[in-house]
Amino acid sequence: MLEQTVPVFAALGDETRLRLVVRLSTGGPMSIARLTQDASVTRQAVTKHLQVLADAGLAHSSRLGRESVWELDLEKLEAARRCIESLSAQWDEALGRLKKLVEK
């Protein structure tokens, strides 16, 4: 499971890409023009970041007239969430064992 989510975590490790994911998750599918409104990055930079998200399986584009509209692919995000939950459970178990050991 961890190997499959590495590209997702790598893509989400950039602040600009994380902001794009947040915008797409709250605003639904958007064109690059909409994604760059009120942004401090250029359309070209946003396009490159969106391609990184697409390469990680987090987003895809479709044509709507002359524009590309981007939207999230939630399956990869859900897999990353499950991976984090699994790691969290492992840490909880390890801390529980340590607590028992210290209390003895």
C-alpha positions, 0 to 999 in steps of 0.5 A: 500500500505504501509504495502505491501512495508515494507519488501521491505524497510527493505530489502533495508535498508542494504547497502550490499543488496542495492549494490546487487540490484544496481549490479543486476539492472545494470548488469542483472542476475548474479551468486553469483560468479560474485556478489562477484567479487571485493566485500568485503563480502564472498559468504556465506554473499552474499547468506544470503543477497540475501535470504533476498531480495528473502524473500522480493520479490525483487529477485529470483534465477534459476539454470543454470548448477551448478550455481544459477543465481539471478535476480531482480523482478521489480514488488516489486521495482515498488510498493515501488517507487509508495509508495514513490511517494504517500508519497511525494505527501502527503508531498507536499500537507501538505507543501502547506497547511502550506504555505497558513496558514503562508502567511495569 
